[in-house]
């Protein structure tokens, strides 16, 4: 029986690899093994007689207290114990987990595959302690990602598989969104702002979610928005700093004669599950978060805030995925006037197509390993 070791840590990587793990958990002729840390361990939980979970000792990730890394010797022991036919990883940005799994598998002649969820830092995702150890094969979402990845990872075979996560949620929420769209439409009254933890990940950057939030709220007020702005912290981000910012905003309203009456905008931390978010009547705003691709894919009006923000903040292919750019103050009016529901403009492979491409790629690796190629 062929075997695959799946490895993941970060939330974005967990999302894109989860449908693949669930797919292979249903295969009776393939043994699946999972080494999951962090949010990946919370999000990926399928059960199957042919799927086994493994655990390693964890260590702190330097400068990133909310993220876990693994003891290198434990990864080596696991590889030499289960001897997988393929190691299949997501890509974490700070944890050493996937980087070491790919490196140690490469050193042992085990075929390596990674699936990528974002359009940046291709070589950096496979670099640890100055050593680049890229996978034999990289699965990517689209042509742009393929071109950019090939430019940085010349020795890796790059295959367009599509993003199985986006394809899956597009199919999953289509009926719910269509049902909501058939109802009487009310004006937009809820905006979600998706954070990227920029202040922590990139402390040298002058612009971050905290710096633009007062400007955004003022612009929304001037554009005539009445309703809620729900701030949704990054999964790796502490909520406390945002709770403090909201308190400052509320105190500013109380002390201002201008807002003697009920304020036009109520600001809260978002506590909804992501399932509730994707079914909700709202608009989504952020910089370049993967969450914007998720909201756009199910038909939620989605915007990238780019007013007075440097170009090097942005990596997503916005227009291709139905995300509208806010580049001028006047564009805020388009956000306020947007319908709370719209048809998805995202062009995606179906989840079946993505998984079929992955099946074919892994079959090729299995065959090559069997014949000693």
C-alpha positions in Angstrom: 0.0 0.0 0.0 1.3 3.4 -0.9 1.7 6.0 1.8 1.7 9.8 2.1 2.9 11.9 5.0 0.9 15.2 5.1 2.6 18.1 7.0 1.0 21.5 7.9 1.1 24.3 10.5 -0.2 27.7 9.4 -3.9 28.5 8.9 -3.6 29.4 5.2 -1.7 26.2 4.4 -4.1 24.2 6.5 -7.0 25.4 4.5 -5.5 24.5 1.1 -4.2 21.1 2.2 -7.3 20.1 4.2 -9.4 19.0 1.1 -6.5 17.0 -0.1 -6.1 15.1 3.2 -9.9 14.6 3.4 -9.8 13.2 -0.2 -7.1 10.7 0.5 -8.6 9.7 3.9 -11.4 8.1 1.8 -8.9 6.0 -0.3 -8.7 2.4 0.9 -5.5 1.7 -1.1 -3.5 4.7 0.2 -2.2 5.0 3.8 -2.3 8.6 5.0 -0.2 10.0 7.8 -0.6 13.5 9.3 1.9 15.6 11.1 0.0 18.7 12.1 0.9 21.6 14.4 -0.8 24.9 15.4 -4.1 25.8 13.8 -3.6 23.0 11.2 -4.1 20.5 14.0 -7.3 22.2 15.0 -8.8 22.5 11.5 -7.8 19.2 10.0 -9.5 16.3 11.8 -10.9 13.7 9.4 -11.1 10.1 10.8 -10.4 7.0 8.7 -9.0 3.5 9.2 -6.3 4.4 6.6 -5.4 7.8 8.3 -3.0 8.1 11.2 -2.0 11.2 13.2 1.5 11.6 14.5 3.0 13.9 17.1 6.4 15.5 17.7 7.8 17.6 20.5 7.3 21.3 19.9 9.5 24.3 20.5 8.9 28.0 20.4 9.3 29.8 17.1 11.7 32.7 17.7 9.9 36.1 17.7 6.6 34.4 17.0 5.1 33.3 20.3 1.8 32.1 18.8 3.5 29.7 16.4 5.0 26.3 16.9 8.1 24.7 15.5 9.2 21.1 15.8 12.3 19.3 17.2 14.3 18.4 14.1 15.3 14.9 15.4 11.6 14.0 15.8 10.9 14.7 12.2 13.8 12.5 11.1 12.6 9.7 13.4 9.1 9.9 12.0 10.3 9.8 8.4 12.6 6.8 9.1 9.8 5.0 11.0 6.9 5.3 8.6 9.0 5.6 5.4 6.3 7.4 3.3 6.3 7.1 -0.5 5.6 10.9 -0.7 5.9 13.8 1.7 3.1 16.4 1.0 3.3 19.7 2.8 1.7 23.1 3.1 4.0 26.1 3.6 4.4 27.9 6.9 5.9 31.4 7.0 7.7 31.1 10.3 7.4 27.6 11.7 10.3 25.2 10.8 7.9 22.2 10.4 7.3 22.0 6.6 10.8 23.3 5.8 12.5 20.5 7.7 10.0 17.9 6.5 10.9 18.8 2.9 14.6 19.0 3.6 14.9 15.7 5.5 12.7 13.9 2.9 14.8 15.3 0.0 18.0 14.0 1.8 16.5 10.5 2.0 15.3 10.4 -1.6 11.6 10.6 -0.6 9.6 12.5 -3.3 8.3 15.8 -2.0 5.3 17.8 -2.9 4.1 21.2 -1.5 0.9 23.0 -2.2 1.0 26.8 -2.1 -1.8 29.1 -1.0 -0.3 32.6 -1.6 1.5 34.7 -4.3 4.8 35.7 -2.6 8.1 34.6 -1.1 8.4 31.4 -3.0 12.0 30.5 -2.2 11.7 32.0 1.4 9.1 29.4 2.2 11.6 26.7 1.8 14.6 28.4 3.4 15.8 27.7 6.9 19.1 28.9 8.4 20.2 30.1 5.0 19.6 26.7 3.3 17.0 26.4 0.5 15.5 23.0 0.2 12.6 23.1 -2.2 10.2 20.3 -3.0 10.4 18.2 -6.1 6.9 19.3 -7.1 4.9 22.5 -6.3 1.2 22.7 -6.8 -0.1 26.3 -7.4 -3.4 28.1 -7.9 -3.0 29.8 -11.3 -0.7 30.9 -14.1 0.7 33.9 -12.3 1.7 31.9 -9.3 3.3 29.3 -11.6 5.4 31.9 -13.4 6.5 33.6 -10.2 7.3 30.3 -8.5 9.4 29.0 -11.4 11.4 32.2 -11.4 12.5 31.5 -7.8 12.6 27.7 -7.7 14.2 26.7 -10.9 14.7 23.0 -9.9 11.1 22.4 -8.9 8.4 21.2 -11.2 5.5 23.6 -10.9 1.9 22.4 -11.7 -1.3 24.4 -11.8 -3.8 22.5 -9.7 -6.1 25.3 -8.7 -6.9 26.0 -5.1 -8.9 23.1 -3.7 -10.0 25.1 -0.7 -11.5 28.0 -2.6 -13.1 25.6 -5.1 -14.6 23.6 -2.2 -16.1 26.6 -0.4 -17.4 28.0 -3.6 -19.4 24.8 -4.2 -20.3 24.5 -0.5 -21.9 27.9 -0.1 -23.4 28.4 -3.5 -26.9 27.3 -2.4 -26.9 29.4 0.7 -25.8 32.5 -1.1 -28.4 32.0 -3.9 -31.1 31.6 -1.3 -30.0 34.8 0.4 -29.8 36.7 -2.9 -33.5 35.8 -3.6 -34.6 37.6 -0.5 -35.5 41.3 -0.3 -32.3 43.3 -0.3 -31.6 45.8 2.5 -28.9 48.4 2.4 -25.4 47.3 3.5 -25.2 47.5 7.3 -22.2 45.3 8.1 -18.6 45.5 7.1 -15.9 43.0 8.1 -12.3 44.1 8.2 -9.9 41.2 7.9 -6.5 41.8 9.6 -3.1 40.4 8.6 -1.1 41.0 11.7 1.1 43.4 9.8 2.2 45.3 12.9 3.7 42.1 14.4 5.0 40.4 11.3 6.4 43.6 9.7 7.1 46.1 12.5 9.2 48.2 10.1 6.2 49.0 7.9 4.7 52.4 8.6 1.2 51.4 7.5 -0.8 48.6 9.2 -4.4 47.8 10.2 -4.2 49.9 13.3 -2.9 53.0 11.5 -5.6 53.0 8.8 -8.6 52.0 10.9 -9.3 55.6 12.2 -9.1 56.8 8.6 -11.3 54.1 7.3 -14.0 54.7 10.0 -13.9 58.5 9.2 -14.2 57.8 5.5 -17.1 55.4 6.0 -18.9 58.0 8.2 -18.4 60.7 5.6 -19.7 58.3 2.9 -22.9 57.9 4.9 -22.4 54.4 6.2 -24.7 53.4 9.1 -24.1 50.0 10.7 -21.4 47.7 12.1 -17.7 47.5 11.4 -16.5 44.1 12.7 -12.8 43.7 13.1 -11.6 40.2 12.6 -8.1 39.6 13.9 -5.6 37.4 12.1 -5.8 33.8 13.5 -2.2 34.3 14.9 -3.0 37.7 16.4 -3.9 38.7 19.9 -7.3 40.3 20.3 -6.3 42.5 23.2 -4.7 45.3 21.2 -7.9 45.5 19.1 -10.1 45.6 22.1 -8.1 48.6 23.3 -8.4 50.3 19.9 -12.2 49.9 20.0 -12.3 51.3 23.5 -10.4 54.4 22.3 -12.9 54.8 19.4 -15.8 54.6 21.8 -14.3 57.1 24.2 -13.7 59.4 21.2 -17.4 59.2 20.3 -18.5 59.9 23.9 -16.3 62.9 24.2 -17.2 64.4 20.9 -20.2 66.7 20.7 -20.4 65.8 17.0 -21.6 62.3 18.0 -24.0 63.3 20.8 -26.7 61.2 19.1 -26.3 57.5 18.5 -23.1 56.9 16.5 -23.5 56.0 12.8 -21.0 53.2 13.1 -20.7 50.6 15.8 -17.2 48.9 16.0 -16.9 45.4 17.5 -14.5 42.5 17.4 -15.9 39.8 15.1 -16.9 36.6 17.0 -18.7 34.8 14.3 -17.4 31.4 13.0 -16.0 31.5 9.5 -19.0 29.4 8.4 -21.3 32.1 9.7 -19.2 34.8 7.9 -19.5 33.1 4.6 -23.3 32.9 4.9 -23.7 36.5 6.2 -25.0 39.6 4.5 -21.9 41.9 4.7 -19.0 43.4 2.7 -15.4 42.3 3.3 -12.4 44.7 3.5 -8.7 44.0 4.1 -5.3 44.6 2.5 -4.1 41.4 0.8 -5.5 38.7 3.1 -6.3 35.2 1.8 -9.6 35.7 3.6 -10.5 38.2 0.8 -10.3 35.4 -1.7 -12.5 33.3 0.4 -15.2 35.9 0.8 -15.0 36.9 -2.9 -15.3 33.2 -4.0 -18.7 32.9 -2.3 -20.1 36.2 -3.6 -19.5 38.5 -0.7 -18.6 42.0 -2.0 -14.9 42.2 -1.3 -12.5 45.2 -1.3 -8.8 45.7 -0.9 -8.0 48.9 1.0 -5.1 50.6 -0.9 -5.6 54.3 -0.1 -2.2 55.8 0.7 -0.8 52.3 1.2 2.6 51.4 -0.6 2.4 49.1 -3.5 4.7 46.5 -1.9 1.9 45.5 0.5 -0.1 43.8 -2.2 0.4 40.4 -3.8 -3.1 39.0 -4.6 -4.4 38.9 -8.2 -7.3 41.1 -7.2 -9.3 41.5 -10.4 -9.0 37.9 -11.4 -10.7 36.8 -8.2 -13.4 39.5 -8.1 -11.8 41.7 -5.4 -12.3 45.5 -5.9 -9.5 47.9 -5.1 -10.1 51.0 -2.9 -7.5 53.4 -4.2 -9.1 56.9 -3.6 -11.3 58.3 -0.9 -14.1 58.5 -3.4 -14.0 54.7 -3.8 -15.3 54.3 -0.2 -18.7 55.4 -1.6 -18.6 52.3 -3.9 -18.1 50.1 -0.8 -20.9 51.8 1.1 -23.3 51.5 -1.9 -22.4 47.8 -2.6 -25.1 45.2 -2.4 -24.7 42.9 0.6 -24.8 40.0 -1.8 -23.5 39.4 -5.3 -22.7 36.6 -7.6 -19.2 35.2 -7.4 -17.0 36.5 -10.2 -14.2 34.1 -9.2 -13.0 31.8 -11.9 -11.9 28.6 -10.2 -11.4 24.9 -11.1 -14.0 22.8 -9.4 -12.8 20.9 -6.4 -13.1 17.7 -8.4 -10.7 19.1 -11.1 -8.2 20.3 -8.5 -8.1 16.9 -6.8 -7.9 15.1 -10.1 -4.8 17.1 -11.0 -3.3 16.2 -7.6 -4.2 12.6 -8.1 -2.4 12.5 -11.4 0.7 14.3 -10.0 1.0 11.9 -7.1 0.4 8.9 -9.3 3.3 10.0 -11.4 5.6 10.3 -8.3 4.5 6.9 -7.1 5.3 5.3 -10.5 8.6 7.1 -10.7 9.6 5.9 -7.2 8.5 2.3 -8.0 10.6 2.2 -11.1 13.5 4.0 -9.4 13.4 7.0 -11.7 
